[in-house]
Amino acid sequence: MNIAKLMQQAQKLQQAQSELSNKTAQASDPSGKITAVANGGGELQSLSIDPAVVSAEDTEFLQNLILTTCNTALKEAREQAAQEMAANLNIPGLG
């Protein structure tokens, strides 16, 4: 195994990981009342909630809506990150 080539791949990987933290994925619930934005580093960047869905009588519905929307945004960000990493590293089977 060529150490220089391995080091070059590691540098590419570090650069790609750094760039991913600047890329975002956005998801909204079907009604568009809740929107979540996550970055390629797997962090939730923002969450917006339309006041119309806030109800003291149905907090469980709102909690489920928020969880589902956030998880969708995070999943999309992870998928984008995986595609980006595979493209940068040219590893068969990852892209």
N, C-alpha and C positions, 0 to 999 in steps of 0.2 A: 504494500500500500504506500502510495506516495504521500509523504507527510506535508509537503508544500500544497498539494491539491486538497488534502484534508483541512489544512488551515484556511485555505481560500474558501472552502465550503462553509467552514465555521463562521468566517467573517460575513459571508453572504447571509447566513442564517441570522446572525445578530442584527444586521442591517434590516433584513425583512421584518424581524420581530419589532424593531423600533418603529418602522413605518406603519405596521399594523395598528399600533396604538393611536394613530391619527385617522384611521379609517373607521367609519361607523356603519351600523346597520340599524334600520328603523322598522318597528312593527307597530301596528295598530289593531285594536280589537275590531270585529266585523262592523260595529256601529260607528267606529271612528272616534269614540268618546275618550279612549285612553290610548296614548302613544308613548312608546318607550324607545330610547336610543341607547345602543351599546357599542363599545369600541372593540377592535380586534384583539385587545388585551383581555377581554372578558369582563370589562367593567361597565356597569350601567351608568350612562352619562347624563341622561335626563328622563324625566317621567312627567307627562302632562295628563291631567284628569279634568274632564269637563264637569263643572259643578252640578250639572243636571243628573249625573249618575250617583251623586253622593246622597245617601239616604240612611238616616239613623235606624230605620226599620230593617234594612237589608244589607248590613255590612258584610255578611258572608259572600254575597254575590259580587260586591265590589272587590273584596279581597281576591276571590278566584279570578276575576277579570284582570286585575293587576298582575297577579302571578303568571297567568297564561300569556299575557302580552309581554311581560318582561322576559319570560323564558323563551318566547319566540324570537325576540330581538337578540338575545344572547346566543341562541342556536344559529341564527343567520350570521352573526358576527363570527362565530367559531367556524362555520362553513366557509365564509369568505377568507378567513385566516388560513385554513387548511389549503384552499385553492391557491392562495397567494404564495404560501410556503412551497407547495409542490411546483408551482411555476418557476419560482426562483431557484430551486434546487434541482429541478429536472429529475425527480425521483419517480420512476415508473410506478403506477398504481395509486398514487396519491392525488392526482389531478383529474 
